[in-house]
């Protein structure tokens, strides 16, 4: 069984060499036949050169395309290299190579997708806003997939060739969560193992600012519900709109029995518009649920 350990990297020349050497030191003590793959996502520094010097296979994007596209490139390349197991980790050294055998052991035990859970393990340091966002994502993933997941955002995971072949990642924003949800819904065995998460040296390239992270997190949470549980998503929106129209309707009833309804044409039109929009949104939710693809 060939194991490919794949790393997305964008301008990670400072940490990449140490990460690759630590992986080799750990894997050389095991019986796994492994290969290192670095997907250079348009780096402008020496990331690609350092990866090659460390013995990794390097695939480079001409420009920075983002994590989701890089993840798809990783999977496509791993399949072409005849991988049986794919391990995905990060280039910044926050995940420890010593935990890779734990993920592989869980795969050997019959699981299909193994998540390295930071929240079941040890977190050296994580900003409070990011910690809250990660837990919120995991809560939504658990609700949508009907399986408790503590760390659906983790960038440290191992999965089988079958998972790589059968699960199409179509999102440009929530690929980590999408793989988990699709795997569970398609009947794959998904488990978590506790891992160590170290404090990052230097500024994160994934979090421009707390405000940017908060906005992105909420947008992606909405996308998750919309794409994977459209019935609940649209029906709830529809019910809110209809409820507001009812409140306005009760106001008109109150006016009828007190001062009388004089004017208020704009408010009447708003009530009707909200009711029709809410009803259409509910219907759309049912249609979207009937036509959605796991």
Phi, psi and omega per residue, in radians:
X1 nan 2.160 -3.106
X2 -1.646 2.211 3.118
X3 -1.862 2.231 3.059
X4 -1.969 2.159 3.112
X5 -1.744 2.002 -2.991
X6 -1.968 2.463 -3.059
X7 -2.339 2.119 2.988
X8 -1.394 2.433 -3.086
X9 -2.495 2.283 3.050
X10 -2.344 1.870 -3.133
X11 0.935 0.952 -3.127
X12 -2.009 0.643 -3.093
X13 -1.113 -0.456 -3.094
X14 -1.289 -0.580 -3.036
X15 -1.939 -0.319 -2.960
X16 -1.096 -0.748 -3.099
X17 -1.047 -0.814 -3.132
X18 -1.104 -0.685 3.121
X19 -1.096 -0.819 -3.123
X20 -1.146 -0.715 -3.141
X21 -1.163 -0.647 3.130
X22 -1.195 -0.644 3.096
X23 -1.125 -0.779 3.139
X24 -1.099 -0.702 -3.134
X25 -1.085 -0.679 3.141
X26 -1.307 -0.834 -3.043
X27 -1.221 -0.500 3.117
X28 -1.186 -0.273 3.106
X29 -1.583 -0.050 -3.128
X30 -1.852 3.101 3.114
X31 -1.688 0.120 -3.097
X32 -1.345 2.376 2.949
X33 -1.466 2.017 -3.004
X34 -2.277 2.830 3.082
X35 -2.464 2.509 3.106
X36 -1.719 2.342 3.101
X37 -2.242 2.213 3.069
X38 -2.034 2.148 3.040
X39 -1.722 1.875 -3.098
X40 -1.462 1.888 -3.028
X41 -1.556 1.128 3.070
X42 1.223 0.583 -3.130
X43 -1.104 2.575 3.106
X44 -1.863 0.090 3.112
X45 -1.938 -2.669 -3.073
X46 -1.664 0.429 -3.113
X47 -0.956 -0.884 -3.094
X48 -1.100 -0.741 -3.129
X49 -1.103 -0.784 -3.132
X50 -1.116 -0.708 3.141
X51 -1.100 -0.763 3.137
X52 -1.135 -0.724 3.137
X53 -1.127 -0.474 3.130
X54 -1.475 -0.018 3.088
X55 1.629 0.210 -3.130
X56 -1.532 2.595 2.935
X57 -1.311 2.340 -3.056
X58 -2.105 2.231 3.000
X59 -2.068 2.234 -3.033
X60 -2.060 2.419 2.952
X61 -1.536 2.516 -3.139
X62 -1.154 -0.493 3.094
X63 -2.516 2.947 -3.128
X64 -1.231 2.046 -3.068
X65 -1.919 -0.145 3.095
X66 1.715 2.893 -3.021
X67 -1.154 -0.674 -3.091
X68 -1.132 -0.811 3.110
X69 -1.131 -0.676 3.113
X70 -1.113 -0.687 3.110
X71 -1.093 -0.725 3.107
X72 -1.147 -0.642 3.072
X73 -1.122 -0.721 3.091
X74 -0.987 -0.876 -3.089
X75 -1.108 -0.807 3.140
X76 -1.041 -0.748 -3.119
X77 -1.205 -0.743 3.140
X78 -1.076 -0.701 3.110
X79 -1.138 -0.688 3.125
X80 -1.196 -0.415 3.119
X81 -1.593 0.156 3.055
X82 1.151 0.744 3.111
X83 -1.283 2.429 3.002
X84 -1.662 -0.624 3.107
X85 -2.293 2.409 3.108
X86 -2.059 2.226 3.051
X87 -1.944 2.189 3.139
X88 -1.912 2.183 3.090
X89 -2.444 3.122 -3.068
X90 -1.822 2.866 -3.059
X91 -1.641 -0.032 -3.034
X92 -1.643 -0.041 3.074
X93 1.441 0.139 -3.133
X94 -1.296 -0.532 3.026
X95 -1.612 2.403 -3.069
X96 -1.589 2.373 3.133
X97 -1.056 -0.502 -3.119
X98 -1.052 -0.339 -3.123
X99 -1.548 -0.177 -3.119
X100 -1.024 -0.800 3.112
X101 -1.021 -0.485 3.101
X102 -1.163 -0.708 3.104
X103 -1.164 -0.739 -3.124
X104 -1.163 -0.649 3.116
X105 -1.096 -0.665 3.119
X106 -1.184 -0.593 3.056
X107 -1.162 -0.769 3.141
X108 -1.114 -0.419 -3.138
X109 -1.381 -0.026 3.074
X110 1.944 0.077 3.118
X111 -1.515 2.746 -3.069
X112 -1.791 -0.623 3.131
X113 -2.369 2.127 -3.104
X114 -2.045 2.159 -3.130
X115 -1.772 2.298 3.030
X116 -1.443 1.768 -3.042
X117 -1.491 2.073 3.075
X118 -1.255 -0.551 -3.063
X119 -1.411 -0.283 2.980
X120 -1.576 -0.298 -3.112
X121 -1.820 -2.320 -3.094
X122 -2.114 2.211 3.079
X123 -1.895 1.963 3.141
X124 -1.160 -0.766 3.083
X125 -2.889 2.401 3.054
X126 -2.639 2.301 3.112
X127 -0.967 2.506 -3.074
X128 -1.019 -0.693 -3.123
X129 -1.138 -0.730 3.129
X130 -1.202 -0.647 3.100
X131 -1.079 -0.785 3.116
X132 -1.106 -0.746 -3.139
X133 -1.098 -0.744 3.129
X134 -1.098 -0.716 3.129
X135 -1.196 -0.626 3.113
X136 -1.145 -0.763 3.093
X137 -1.037 -0.803 -3.103
X138 -1.117 -0.626 3.098
X139 -1.108 -0.792 3.136
X140 -1.121 -0.775 3.126
X141 -1.035 -0.741 3.132
X142 -1.085 -0.730 -3.135
X143 -1.175 -0.785 -3.087
X144 -1.199 -0.672 -3.041
X145 -1.612 -0.223 -3.083
X146 1.097 0.558 3.030
X147 -2.478 2.339 -3.109
X148 -1.212 2.132 3.091
X149 -2.166 2.216 -3.107
X150 -1.620 -0.358 -3.076
X151 -2.600 1.285 3.138
X152 -1.303 -0.187 -3.127
X153 -1.604 -0.128 -3.005
X154 -1.006 2.422 3.066
X155 -1.626 0.160 -3.088
X156 -2.037 1.861 -3.059
X157 -2.712 2.751 3.067
X158 -2.266 2.499 3.134
X159 -2.645 2.792 -3.054
X160 -1.441 2.928 3.084
X161 -1.069 -0.644 -3.135
X162 -1.057 -0.730 3.094
X163 -1.090 -0.785 -3.129
X164 -1.090 -0.647 -3.110
X165 -1.338 -0.663 -2.969
X166 -1.604 -0.330 -3.085
X167 -1.838 2.015 3.103
X168 -1.585 2.099 3.096
X169 -1.551 1.961 -3.071
X170 -1.889 -0.275 -3.080
X171 -1.382 2.542 3.026
X172 -1.737 0.055 -3.027
X173 -2.225 -0.642 -2.982
X174 -2.194 0.781 -3.045
X175 -1.108 -0.613 -3.127
X176 -1.133 -0.775 3.121
X177 -1.254 -0.654 -3.109
X178 -1.067 -0.745 -3.137
X179 -1.080 -0.716 3.141
X180 -1.121 -0.861 -3.092
X181 -1.114 -0.806 -3.122
X182 -1.129 -0.682 -3.140
X183 -1.075 -0.790 -3.135
X184 -1.141 -0.800 -3.100
X185 -1.193 -0.431 3.117
X186 -1.596 0.115 3.011
X187 1.544 0.198 3.079
X188 -1.363 2.664 3.114
X189 -1.484 2.048 -3.103
X190 -2.037 2.195 3.121
X191 -2.341 2.913 3.083
X192 -2.113 2.573 3.017
X193 -2.239 2.514 -3.126
X194 -1.237 2.401 3.116
X195 -2.350 2.883 3.117
X196 -1.609 2.412 3.125
X197 -2.194 1.936 -3.049
X198 -1.520 2.825 3.060
X199 -1.262 2.367 -3.116
X200 -1.364 2.406 3.004
X201 -1.518 2.092 -3.125
X202 1.646 3.126 -3.059
X203 -1.447 2.412 3.110
X204 -1.198 2.432 3.096
X205 -1.512 -0.148 -3.108
X206 -1.662 -0.246 -3.068
X207 -2.236 1.666 -3.106
X208 -1.119 -0.743 -3.131
X209 -2.829 2.782 3.096
X210 -0.982 -0.673 -3.133
X211 -1.149 -0.796 3.125
X212 -1.079 -0.726 3.133
X213 -1.108 -0.761 -3.109
X214 -1.092 -0.788 3.141
X215 -1.097 -0.830 -3.124
X216 -1.083 -0.715 -3.121
X217 -1.092 -0.809 -3.113
X218 -1.173 -0.695 3.097
X219 -1.068 -0.757 -3.123
X220 -1.219 -0.607 3.070
X221 -1.090 -0.722 3.104
X222 -1.126 -0.718 3.116
X223 -1.084 -0.700 3.132
X224 -1.016 -0.867 -3.139
X225 -1.122 -0.750 -3.111
X226 -1.070 -0.755 -3.030
X227 -1.420 -0.591 -3.004
X228 -1.899 -0.253 3.071
X229 -2.499 1.074 -3.041
X230 -1.092 -0.512 -3.132
X231 -1.057 -0.947 3.128
X232 -1.093 -0.720 -3.070
X233 -1.060 -0.955 -3.049
X234 -1.351 -0.604 3.121
X235 -1.116 -0.714 3.126
X236 -1.114 -0.721 3.102
X237 -1.107 -0.770 3.135
X238 -1.062 -0.753 3.139
X239 -1.108 -0.671 3.101
X240 -1.077 -0.790 -3.134
X241 -1.131 -0.773 3.124
X242 -1.111 -0.689 -3.141
X243 -1.090 -0.718 3.108
X244 -1.115 -0.687 3.117
X245 -1.117 -0.639 3.102
X246 -1.149 -0.686 3.107
X247 -1.045 -0.764 3.106
X248 -1.127 -0.669 3.108
X249 -1.083 -0.738 3.100
X250 -1.123 -0.561 3.092
X251 -1.134 -0.712 3.099
X252 -1.143 -0.646 3.088
X253 -1.105 -0.723 3.102
X254 -1.062 -0.790 3.135
X255 -1.097 -0.658 -3.117
X256 -1.044 -0.670 -3.089
X257 -1.626 -0.027 3.135
X258 -2.057 -1.593 -3.043
X259 -1.547 -0.209 -3.102
X260 1.606 2.697 -3.112
X261 -1.652 1.828 3.095
X262 -2.141 2.082 -3.112
X263 1.375 -2.381 3.138
X264 1.046 0.493 -3.120
X265 -1.094 -0.696 3.141
X266 -1.103 -0.720 3.140
X267 -1.180 -0.640 3.104
X268 -1.120 -0.755 3.111
X269 -1.115 -0.662 3.102
X270 -1.105 -0.737 3.131
X271 -1.053 -0.825 -3.141
X272 -1.121 -0.714 -3.137
X273 -1.117 -0.751 3.132
X274 -1.126 -0.701 -3.129
X275 -1.154 -0.804 -3.131
X276 -1.135 -0.760 3.139
X277 -1.110 -0.720 3.122
X278 -1.122 -0.768 3.127
X279 -1.092 -0.766 3.131
X280 -1.132 -0.634 3.127
X281 -1.151 -0.697 3.087
X282 -1.090 -0.809 3.120
X283 -1.064 -0.729 3.126
X284 -1.085 -0.645 3.105
X285 -1.055 -0.756 3.109
X286 -1.141 -0.726 3.127
X287 -1.147 -0.723 3.138
X288 -1.133 -0.653 3.128
X289 -1.190 -0.615 3.136
X290 -1.210 -0.545 -3.032
X291 -1.811 -0.021 -3.081
X292 -1.225 2.650 3.110
X293 -1.985 2.299 -3.137
X294 -1.148 nan nan
